Amino acid sequence: MFDFLDHEPLMLSGGQKQRVAIASALALSPDILIFDEATSMLDPKGKSEVKQIMVELKNTREKTIFSITHDMDEILNADKVMVMNHGELVRFGTPDEVLKDKEFLRSIHLDIPFVSQVEEALESLGIKLTPSKDVDELAVKLCKKN
């Protein structure tokens, strides 16, 4: 964001504003960061950038990250996932454990991650793969499959 130091804050994109907000929180050196629907109003590029920042913070800065989201793609990078429905905890576990029951997630109006949707579609065509963390990993698996 250094290149935007002299820009009017109102002229920044949503993703840029989110990065500034994250930087301002990090300036306080917290052990815990809470992201509440951090990507909900962003375009695909902004969503990707903020998600990448969250992953980097988790992996390189040893921060505890809480992400409150309806974007099920975000849970793929989590260590643990808590699924709430009407204020009640209904599932808790790793992303793989939570995603095993796709029909339950759909029944409470949560979609499954995009990569899982693609894997389901491939499975309906007879192509069975192990679950992937992201589209890049899925692409590698598909390229190796003969």
Secondary structure by P-SEA (a helix, b strand, c coil): cccccccccccccaaaaaaaaaaaaacccccbbbbccccccccaaaaaaaaaaaaaaacccccccccccccccccccccbbbbbccccccccccccccccaaaaaaaacccccaaaaaaaaaaaacccccccccaaaaaaaaaacc
